């Protein structure tokens, strides 16, 4: 998956109820977004991050259950962070 800065914007036309459109517009405004599209993109990013955390938790539980321990060195975590960032389209900061 491309990082958000490498990806290009495209259009997606979705149908929502009038009340949902009003809600999106209101939430976007209250949260300081320029428009509902920015708000929806943030919701998508948050969902991607949630799924990444769930995946990591599943991996940790499996490792514990299978007694497969690894040493979590800073280098190991930097590599894992970069892998997840690439998978879910987020940039990592140089440390």
N, C-alpha and C positions, 0 to 999 in steps of 0.2 A: 504494500500500500504506500502511495506517495505521501510525503508530509504535506500538511496543509499549505505551506508556502510554495511547494513544488507543484501542487495540484491547481488546476484551473477551475474557475467557477463555471457552472452550467445551470440551466434552468430545470426545475421540476415543478410541474403544474399539479397541484393536489386540490381536491374538493373537500371543504370543511363546512360545517354548519355555520350559519351567520353568528350564532352565539360563540362558537369556537374562534371565528375570525376576530370578533370583538375582544375575546379573552386574550388571544395572541397579541393583538395590537396593544392592549392595556398592559400586559406583562412586559412586553418589549419596552414600552415607554417607561414603566416604573423601574425597570432594571437598567435604564440608560442606554439601551440599544438604539441604533439609528432606525431600524425597521424590524418587522417580524421575521424577516429572513435571517438577520443577524442573531436574533433570539433563538430561532430554530437550529441554526448551526451550532450555537452554544449547547443546546439540549443534546444534539447528536454527539458533540465532543464529550460531554459529561457521561453519556451512555457508553461511549467507547472506553472511557477511563474506568467506568464501573465494571464493564466486562473484562478488562485487563486485570483489574484487582481480583475478580472472581476466578479468573484463570490462574493467577498466581496462587491464590488460596487453595485451589484444587491441587495444584502441583505440590504445594507444601504439605497438604494433608496426605497425598499419595506417598510422598517421600517419607513422612513420619510412619505411615502404615507399613511401608515396605522396608523400613529401617535403612533407607538410602540417604545417608547424610553426606553433605559436602561442606567444605570450608567456605564460608561466605566472606571472601576477601573483598577489599574495595575494587579490585580489578574484575572479579567475578560479577559483582553487582553493577558495575559500570557497563559490562558487556550485556548483561540481562536487560538493563534499562534501555540500552541502545536497540536491542532486538525488539523489545516491546514497543518502543517508540516508532521503529520502522514499520512494525506490523499494524499499529493503530494510528499512524499518521501524525506523530508528534515529534517535534524537535527536542533534542537533548542539549543541555548547556554543558560546555566544557568545564571540567572541574580541575 
